[in-house]
Amino acid sequence: MAEKAAQLTSREQEIFNLLLDGKVPKEIASTLTISYDTVLDHQKNLYRKLDVHSIKELFAKYSVKNGTGSPASIDNSAPVKETLDVIASPEKPYVARFYDNAVFNPTSTWQHYIIPPFSHTDHITAGESYILFYSFTSDVDFGMLLVHLVDHTAEADFFTLLCPSARPITNGKANTPYSGSITFLAVKTSSSAKHTASALFIDIQSDAKIPPVFTFTRFDFVKKESKENEPLITPAVFTKVFTYNDNLGSHNSLTEEIEDIRGQYIKTYKISGILLPVAGAHAGLVFFPDSSTHEIMKKMSSFSLTVLGDGNSYEIGVTTTESRTEGGNNHYRKLITPPNNELSTVTVYLNELAQAFHFGKPVPFIQDNVEYFQIDVHSNKEFNLKVWDIKFTQ
């Protein structure tokens, strides 16, 4: 890292030092009597030379300075800047100063980076639940508050979401107390037990010209312990989702969107189109799981999903190697009819799935050979179904 630091120009070194002192580009421009755009240009150059991609990564890699003012690496076994050594309280509030990320995101977004007070052996695992209890006031108005639980290590490309991002507050007001909790259900396993493998990023949208400050009188990030014999519910992660049809009169399309659903940014899948009254016409969605979800599907006892229905009927189920090869692409399924334009949660137990047949002969269900999850349209008219929050229960 020292070799990389030697590549910095004197001006870049000045800006580097000011960034580590907590200054934002607007303040640096004023301090050095140069333009804001010039600061951003130097910041981009030093990021490139130091092989970092954000202010958070800069702090993670270069948290202290040696005698010459050059960057020095940080010991990953030691807490980094913004580590919560004690839980915030009214007697000992935690003051969070936000940083301007305009060099890569030229909007009004400010960010803060916190390493929760985990022990050195803690390791976030897919399927685990964590709860953040918070109480704070802000010194500025803000449009929204976003909280992300991420793996912020080189192994995870410095920003891998471990669970869906939460948006607990919108249209926040200055000097107004806010309290609440956020539940995070991990969908990915962190790369290691390093502190930075389980980091919290807080984003706010604000037109503030100087760094906003949040004063937390409560900031408890705790693991939700599972009760004995409590089922393990794991959100599904898919590597690929696509539609299919038979070209006999079915026309359909797939829309994938990140939407604000109940205060969280969630990926939704919408299948829409029409099935004409032609014999054999059919269409649907196929979800291919990632390796961890695939292993869970081999052990699951049930699955669930949230749907926004259209009054039509659909078949949901799973396909195994046997039903795909011996069963003519049939699958083990259950017929559902979600209410029109209403949110509902559908839960299906494996023992409720209809048997797959091929030429009248039942195809054996071998759970170890489950390949993918599937939704079929079962109505000869226009359809429009939106699904999300697919989970598997062991």
NORSUL-V196819 format. One record per pair of residues at least 6 apart in sequence whose C-alpha atoms are under 6 Angstrom apart, sorted by the first residue. I is the first residue (numbers start at 1). J is the second residue. D is the distance in Angstrom with one decimal. If there is no record, write none. Layout:
i;j;d
I;J;D
I;J;D
This chain:
i;j;d
4;50;5.7
5;70;5.9
12;42;5.8
24;100;5.7
26;36;6.0
29;35;5.5
29;36;5.2
40;103;5.6
61;73;5.8
62;71;5.5
62;72;5.7
62;73;5.4
65;71;5.1
65;72;5.7
82;114;5.1
83;114;5.9
83;115;4.6
84;116;5.8
84;117;5.3
88;94;5.3
88;217;5.2
88;218;4.7
88;219;5.4
89;217;4.4
89;218;5.2
90;217;4.7
93;216;5.5
93;217;4.7
94;215;5.8
94;216;5.0
95;214;5.9
95;215;4.5
96;213;5.6
96;214;5.1
97;213;4.7
98;110;5.8
98;111;5.1
98;112;4.8
98;211;5.4
98;212;5.6
99;110;5.5
99;111;5.2
100;110;5.0
108;205;5.5
108;206;5.4
108;207;5.5
109;204;5.7
109;205;4.5
110;203;5.7
110;204;5.4
111;202;5.6
111;203;4.5
112;201;5.8
112;202;5.1
113;201;4.8
114;200;5.1
115;199;4.8
121;193;5.6
122;193;5.5
123;193;4.9
124;189;5.6
124;190;5.4
125;189;4.2
126;186;4.8
126;187;4.7
126;188;4.6
126;189;4.8
127;186;5.4
127;234;4.6
128;185;5.9
128;186;5.6
129;184;5.6
129;185;4.5
129;224;5.3
130;183;5.8
130;184;5.1
130;222;5.6
130;223;4.3
130;224;5.2
131;182;5.6
131;183;4.5
131;221;5.7
131;222;5.4
132;181;5.4
132;182;5.1
132;220;5.6
132;221;4.4
133;180;6.0
133;181;4.3
133;219;5.7
133;220;5.1
134;179;5.5
134;180;5.6
134;218;4.9
134;219;4.7
135;178;5.5
135;179;4.2
135;216;5.6
135;217;5.5
135;218;4.8
136;177;5.7
136;178;5.5
136;215;5.3
136;216;4.2
136;217;5.8
137;175;5.5
137;176;5.6
137;177;4.8
137;214;5.7
137;215;5.5
138;174;5.1
138;175;5.5
138;213;6.0
138;214;4.5
139;174;5.0
139;175;5.7
139;213;5.8
140;174;4.5
141;172;5.6
141;173;4.4
141;174;4.7
142;171;5.8
142;172;5.0
142;205;5.5
142;206;4.6
143;170;5.6
143;171;4.4
143;205;5.1
144;169;5.8
144;170;4.0
144;171;5.7
144;204;5.6
144;205;5.7
145;167;5.7
145;169;5.4
145;203;5.9
145;204;4.7
146;166;5.7
146;167;4.7
146;202;5.7
146;203;5.0
147;165;5.8
147;166;5.3
147;201;5.8
147;202;4.6
148;165;4.8
148;200;5.6
148;201;5.1
149;162;5.8
149;199;5.8
149;200;4.8
150;160;5.3
150;161;4.5
150;162;5.2
150;198;5.8
150;199;5.3
151;159;5.8
151;160;5.1
151;190;5.8
151;197;4.1
151;198;5.2
152;158;4.1
152;159;5.0
152;196;5.1
152;197;5.2
153;196;6.0
153;197;5.7
162;186;5.4
162;187;5.8
162;188;4.9
163;186;4.7
163;187;5.2
165;264;5.8
165;265;5.6
166;264;4.4
167;263;4.8
167;264;5.4
168;263;5.6
187;235;5.7
190;197;5.7
231;394;5.9
232;393;5.6
232;394;5.4
233;392;5.7
233;393;4.4
234;391;5.4
234;392;5.4
235;391;4.3
236;293;5.7
236;390;5.6
236;391;5.2
237;289;5.9
237;290;5.9
238;288;5.4
238;289;4.1
238;290;5.2
239;288;5.9
239;289;5.7
239;290;5.3
240;288;5.3
241;286;5.6
241;287;4.6
242;285;5.8
242;286;5.6
243;284;5.6
243;285;4.5
244;283;5.5
244;284;5.6
245;282;5.8
245;283;4.2
248;281;5.3
249;275;5.9
249;276;5.0
249;281;5.8
250;274;5.9
250;275;4.4
250;281;5.9
251;273;5.3
251;274;5.4
252;272;5.4
252;273;4.1
253;271;5.7
253;272;5.6
254;270;5.6
254;271;4.8
255;269;5.8
255;270;5.1
256;268;5.7
256;269;4.8
257;267;5.5
257;268;5.4
258;265;6.0
258;266;5.3
258;267;4.4
259;265;5.3
259;266;5.4
268;387;5.8
268;388;4.8
269;386;5.6
269;387;5.3
270;385;5.6
270;386;4.2
271;384;5.8
271;385;5.5
272;383;5.4
272;384;4.2
273;382;5.8
273;383;5.6
274;381;5.4
274;382;4.1
274;383;5.9
275;380;4.7
275;381;5.3
276;380;5.5
277;380;5.5
283;376;5.9
283;377;5.6
284;375;5.4
284;376;4.1
284;377;5.4
285;374;5.7
285;375;5.1
286;374;4.6
287;372;5.8
287;373;5.1
288;372;5.0
298;367;5.4
298;368;5.0
299;394;5.9
300;393;5.2
300;394;4.2
301;350;5.9
301;393;5.9
301;394;5.2
302;348;5.5
302;349;4.1
302;350;5.5
302;393;5.3
303;347;5.8
303;348;5.5
303;391;5.6
303;392;4.3
303;393;5.8
304;346;5.4
304;347;4.2
304;390;5.7
304;391;5.3
305;345;5.7
305;346;5.5
305;389;5.4
305;390;4.3
306;344;5.7
306;345;4.3
306;387;5.7
306;388;5.5
306;389;5.7
307;343;5.8
307;344;5.6
307;386;5.6
307;387;4.5
308;341;5.9
308;342;5.5
308;343;4.7
308;386;5.2
309;338;4.8
309;339;5.4
309;340;4.9
309;341;5.4
309;385;5.4
310;340;4.0
310;341;5.6
311;338;5.8
311;339;5.0
311;340;4.2
312;337;5.7
313;336;5.6
313;337;4.3
313;378;5.3
314;335;5.7
314;336;5.4
314;376;5.5
314;377;4.9
314;378;4.9
315;333;5.8
315;334;5.3
315;335;4.4
315;375;5.6
315;376;5.0
316;333;5.2
316;334;5.5
316;374;5.8
316;375;4.5
317;332;5.4
317;333;4.1
317;374;5.5
318;331;5.7
318;332;5.5
318;372;5.8
318;373;4.6
318;374;5.7
319;331;4.6
319;370;5.9
319;371;5.8
319;372;5.6
320;369;5.2
320;370;4.1
320;371;5.2
321;369;5.6
323;329;5.9
323;330;5.4
323;331;5.8
327;358;4.7
330;356;6.0
331;356;5.6
332;353;5.4
332;354;5.4
332;355;5.6
332;356;5.3
333;353;4.8
333;354;5.2
334;353;5.2
356;362;5.9
356;363;5.5
357;363;5.4
